Amino acid sequence: MKSFTLVSTIFNEGKRLEESLNEIENQSVKPDEIVIVDAGSSDGSLDILNKYSKISKLNFKIIVEKGCNVARGRNIAIKNASNNLIVSTDFGCKYNNKWLETLVKYFDDETIEVVGGGFSINESEVKTRAQIADYILQNGYKLKIDDNFSVSSRSIAYYKYVWEKIGGYHEWLTLAADDTIFWREIKKANFKFIIAPQPLVFWNRHQNYKQFAKEAGRYGLGDGESKINFRNFLSNFVETIIRYSIIPFIILFIFLPTNLKLYFAPIFVIQLFGLRSYFRAIKYSKNLNNKKYGFKNLPMCFFMIETQRLAYIKNYIKGWFFKSNVQKQAQKKLDIK
């Protein structure tokens, strides 16, 4: 099996860091090297990492660059990797002990240049009201691998020359979208890739609605800065506007003269589009067929839809119209949708 370097960035991951490191230590196939870039953690993460590296049998390379964003942290880690084969992740996740073996074994086929890994969450850790709502809205985090599936850099492997030819992760993005764009550029450049069908990396989800909304806002900002996923933004924007017009329209309809109500009635059909996300939540709740995720949770789902949608739309607009001149110039050179 080929030698490889595991790369990651950290920032205030103290609560989960040691557990993640133990799970890497217990992998059936271990990395020949681990390069981690700390962005200036203030919660003791760096101390945990340094202490762990001294007692571990794994080969660590720890780099600190205060204030660097995730994209720059990834680029620094890859640049300092000793091996040509790179495996990328986000520490703070949980890992099946076959994760690294599963990704790297595909490179026994010399034609494979990139391996994308799936990811999911541990259902047993879905406990808070917000986590339950999120689990329903994500349809139980069922992995659907198709042309629209976007491989995250929390679970991906590729040769270093792939990263070099693409030009690395885009550091001009403020917070997010760098790995989404990286994956799209891999596909656009026609590198030979395969996606490992079984999710072996498990994403830790947030505890409350505010944290989920903040995450949606980060995604919206990154999408807006890069001008990707515009159709998704437009669909969500129109749907939200229509949904918020339903109650005012009903009030107006009640007070309309009887002879005009017939002409305005068809608008109700159009306004059903505004409830599309609500209908989807109902469908997913039914699909899960579990009392834990039953219809009693739908009000929580509807609330999460609103908070996440508004945060995403607001920050997409912010990223689109209010980015810096440097970001504007970089975005113009970006040749993906």
SULVEN-V148207 format. One record per residue. N is the residue number from 1. OMEGA is omega in radians with two decimals (* if undefined). BURIAL is # if it has 24 or more other ideal C-beta (glycine too) atoms within 12 Angstrom, else .. D_FIRST is the distance of its C-alpha to the first C-alpha in whole Angstrom. Layout:
# SULVEN-V148207
n | omega | burial | d_first
N | OMEGA | BURIAL | D_FIRST
N | OMEGA | BURIAL | D_FIRST
This chain:
# SULVEN-V148207
n | omega | burial | d_first
1 | -3.02 | . | 0
2 | 3.03 | # | 4
3 | -3.13 | . | 7
4 | 3.08 | # | 9
5 | 3.03 | # | 13
6 | -3.13 | # | 15
7 | 3.10 | # | 18
8 | 2.99 | # | 21
9 | 3.04 | # | 25
10 | 2.98 | # | 28
11 | -3.14 | # | 31
12 | 3.11 | . | 33
13 | -3.02 | # | 31
14 | -3.07 | # | 32
15 | -3.04 | . | 33
16 | -2.93 | # | 29
17 | -3.08 | # | 27
18 | 3.11 | # | 27
19 | 3.09 | . | 26
20 | -3.13 | # | 23
21 | 3.09 | # | 22
22 | -3.13 | . | 22
23 | 3.03 | # | 20
24 | 3.12 | # | 17
25 | -3.07 | # | 17
26 | 3.10 | . | 17
27 | 3.12 | # | 14
28 | 2.99 | . | 12
29 | -3.02 | # | 9
30 | 3.09 | # | 11
31 | 3.09 | # | 11
32 | -3.12 | # | 11
33 | 3.04 | # | 14
34 | 3.09 | # | 17
35 | -3.10 | # | 20
36 | 3.08 | # | 23
37 | 3.09 | # | 26
38 | -3.06 | # | 29
39 | 3.12 | # | 32
40 | -3.12 | . | 35
41 | 3.13 | # | 34
42 | -3.08 | . | 38
43 | 3.13 | . | 37
44 | -3.12 | . | 35
45 | -3.10 | # | 32
46 | 3.10 | # | 31
47 | 3.11 | . | 32
48 | -3.10 | # | 30
49 | -3.13 | # | 27
50 | 3.12 | # | 28
51 | -3.12 | . | 29
52 | -3.09 | # | 26
53 | -3.11 | # | 24
54 | -3.12 | . | 26
55 | -3.10 | . | 25
56 | 3.05 | . | 22
57 | -3.14 | . | 19
58 | -3.11 | # | 17
59 | -3.08 | . | 18
60 | 2.95 | # | 20
61 | -3.03 | # | 22
62 | -3.11 | # | 25
63 | 3.12 | # | 27
64 | 2.98 | # | 30
65 | -3.08 | # | 32
66 | 3.06 | . | 35
67 | 3.14 | . | 36
68 | 3.08 | # | 33
69 | -3.04 | # | 32
70 | -3.11 | # | 29
71 | 3.13 | # | 28
72 | 3.10 | # | 29
73 | 3.11 | # | 27
74 | -3.14 | # | 24
75 | 3.12 | # | 25
76 | -3.13 | # | 25
77 | -3.11 | # | 22
78 | 3.13 | # | 20
79 | -3.10 | . | 22
80 | 3.12 | # | 22
81 | -3.11 | # | 18
82 | -3.07 | . | 16
83 | 3.14 | # | 13
84 | 3.13 | . | 13
85 | -3.09 | # | 11
86 | 2.94 | # | 13
87 | -3.09 | # | 14
88 | 3.06 | # | 17
89 | 3.01 | # | 20
90 | 3.11 | # | 23
91 | -2.97 | # | 24
92 | 3.04 | # | 26
93 | 3.00 | # | 24
94 | -3.00 | # | 23
95 | 2.92 | # | 20
96 | -3.03 | # | 19
97 | 3.08 | . | 16
98 | -3.03 | . | 14
99 | -3.08 | # | 14
100 | 3.11 | # | 11
101 | -3.11 | # | 9
102 | -3.14 | # | 11
103 | -2.97 | # | 11
104 | -3.07 | # | 7
105 | -3.13 | . | 7
106 | -3.12 | # | 10
107 | 2.96 | # | 8
108 | 2.98 | . | 7
109 | -3.02 | . | 11
110 | -3.14 | . | 12
111 | -3.11 | . | 15
112 | -3.12 | # | 14
113 | -3.10 | # | 15
114 | 3.03 | # | 15
115 | 3.09 | # | 15
116 | 3.12 | # | 18
117 | 3.05 | # | 18
118 | 3.08 | # | 21
119 | 3.12 | # | 23
120 | 3.02 | # | 26
121 | 3.05 | # | 28
122 | -3.08 | . | 29
123 | -3.12 | . | 32
124 | -3.12 | . | 33
125 | 3.09 | . | 34
126 | -3.00 | # | 36
127 | -3.06 | . | 39
128 | -3.14 | . | 42
129 | 3.13 | # | 44
130 | 3.12 | # | 42
131 | 3.09 | # | 39
132 | 3.12 | # | 40
133 | 3.12 | # | 42
134 | -3.13 | # | 38
135 | 3.10 | # | 37
136 | -3.08 | # | 39
137 | 3.10 | # | 39
138 | 3.11 | # | 36
139 | 3.10 | . | 36
140 | 3.14 | # | 34
141 | 3.08 | # | 31
142 | -3.08 | . | 30
143 | 3.11 | # | 27
144 | -3.10 | . | 28
145 | 3.09 | . | 26
146 | -3.11 | . | 28
147 | -3.12 | . | 29
148 | -3.11 | . | 30
149 | -3.12 | . | 27
150 | 3.12 | # | 27
151 | 3.13 | # | 23
152 | 3.09 | # | 23
153 | 2.94 | # | 22
154 | 3.09 | # | 21
155 | -3.14 | # | 18
156 | 3.09 | # | 17
157 | -3.12 | # | 14
158 | 3.06 | # | 14
159 | -3.08 | # | 14
160 | -3.13 | # | 17
161 | 3.05 | . | 19
162 | 3.09 | # | 20
163 | -3.12 | # | 21
164 | -3.10 | . | 23
165 | 3.11 | . | 24
166 | -3.11 | # | 26
167 | 3.12 | # | 27
168 | 3.08 | # | 25
169 | -3.06 | # | 27
170 | -3.06 | # | 31
171 | -3.12 | # | 32
172 | 3.07 | # | 36
173 | -3.03 | # | 35
174 | -2.97 | # | 37
175 | -2.96 | # | 35
176 | 3.09 | # | 33
177 | -3.11 | # | 32
178 | -3.13 | # | 29
179 | 3.04 | # | 26
180 | 3.13 | # | 28
181 | 3.12 | # | 29
182 | 3.14 | # | 26
183 | 3.14 | # | 24
184 | 3.10 | # | 28
185 | 3.04 | # | 27
186 | -3.14 | # | 23
187 | -3.11 | # | 25
188 | -3.12 | . | 28
189 | 3.07 | . | 26
190 | 2.97 | . | 25
191 | -3.13 | # | 21
192 | -3.10 | . | 19
193 | 3.03 | # | 18
194 | 3.11 | # | 17
195 | 3.08 | # | 18
196 | -2.96 | # | 17
197 | -3.06 | . | 20
198 | 3.11 | . | 20
199 | -3.11 | # | 21
200 | 3.03 | # | 19
201 | -3.04 | # | 21
202 | -3.02 | # | 24
203 | 3.05 | # | 27
204 | -3.10 | # | 30
205 | -3.04 | # | 33
206 | -3.09 | # | 36
207 | -3.01 | . | 39
208 | -3.06 | . | 42
209 | -3.11 | # | 43
210 | -3.13 | . | 44
211 | 3.10 | . | 40
212 | 3.12 | # | 39
213 | 3.12 | # | 42
214 | 3.10 | # | 41
215 | 3.10 | # | 37
216 | 3.09 | # | 39
217 | 3.09 | # | 41
218 | 3.12 | # | 38
219 | 3.13 | # | 36
220 | 3.14 | # | 39
221 | 3.14 | # | 40
222 | 3.12 | # | 36
223 | -3.14 | # | 37
224 | 3.13 | # | 41
225 | -3.10 | # | 40
226 | -3.12 | # | 37
227 | 3.03 | # | 40
228 | 3.11 | # | 37
229 | -3.11 | # | 38
230 | 3.14 | . | 41
231 | 3.10 | . | 42
232 | 3.10 | # | 41
233 | -3.08 | # | 43
234 | 3.11 | . | 46
235 | 3.14 | . | 46
236 | -3.13 | # | 45
237 | -3.13 | # | 48
238 | 3.13 | . | 51
239 | -3.12 | # | 50
240 | 3.12 | # | 51
241 | 3.13 | . | 54
242 | -3.12 | # | 55
243 | -3.12 | # | 54
244 | 3.11 | . | 56
245 | -3.03 | . | 59
246 | -3.09 | . | 60
247 | 3.08 | . | 62
248 | 3.14 | . | 64
249 | 3.12 | # | 64
250 | 3.12 | . | 65
251 | 3.11 | . | 68
252 | -3.10 | . | 69
253 | -3.13 | . | 69
254 | -3.06 | . | 71
255 | 3.09 | . | 74
256 | 3.01 | . | 74
257 | -3.07 | . | 77
258 | -3.09 | . | 77
259 | 3.12 | . | 78
260 | -3.07 | . | 75
261 | -3.13 | . | 72
262 | -3.11 | . | 72
263 | -3.11 | . | 70
264 | -3.09 | . | 68
265 | -3.14 | . | 67
266 | 3.14 | . | 64
267 | 3.10 | . | 62
268 | 3.14 | . | 61
269 | 3.12 | . | 59
270 | -3.07 | . | 57
271 | 3.04 | # | 57
272 | 3.09 | . | 55
273 | 3.13 | . | 52
274 | 3.14 | # | 52
275 | -3.07 | . | 51
276 | -3.12 | . | 48
277 | 3.10 | # | 46
278 | 3.12 | # | 48
279 | 3.13 | . | 48
280 | 3.11 | . | 44
281 | 3.10 | # | 44
282 | 3.13 | # | 46
283 | -3.11 | . | 44
284 | 3.10 | # | 41
285 | 3.11 | # | 43
286 | -3.12 | . | 44
287 | -3.09 | . | 41
288 | 3.01 | # | 39
289 | -3.09 | . | 42
290 | -3.11 | . | 42
291 | -3.14 | . | 45
292 | -3.08 | . | 43
293 | -3.08 | # | 43
294 | -3.05 | . | 46
295 | 3.13 | . | 49
296 | -3.13 | . | 50
297 | -3.06 | # | 47
298 | 3.08 | # | 48
299 | 3.09 | . | 50
300 | 3.11 | # | 47
301 | -3.12 | # | 45
302 | 3.11 | # | 48
303 | -3.14 | # | 48
304 | 3.08 | # | 45
305 | -3.10 | # | 45
306 | -3.07 | # | 48
307 | -3.14 | # | 46
308 | -3.10 | # | 43
309 | -3.13 | # | 45
310 | 3.13 | # | 47
311 | -3.14 | # | 45
312 | -3.11 | # | 42
313 | -3.12 | # | 45
314 | -3.07 | # | 47
315 | 3.02 | # | 44
316 | 3.12 | # | 43
317 | 3.11 | # | 46
318 | -3.13 | # | 46
319 | -3.12 | # | 43
320 | -2.97 | # | 44
321 | -2.99 | . | 48
322 | 3.08 | . | 48
323 | -3.11 | # | 44
324 | 3.10 | . | 45
325 | 3.09 | . | 46
326 | 3.13 | . | 42
327 | 3.12 | # | 41
328 | -3.13 | . | 43
329 | 3.13 | . | 42
330 | -3.13 | # | 38
331 | -3.14 | # | 39
332 | -3.14 | . | 41
333 | -3.10 | . | 38
334 | -3.02 | # | 36
335 | 3.03 | . | 35
336 | 3.13 | # | 34
337 | * | . | 36
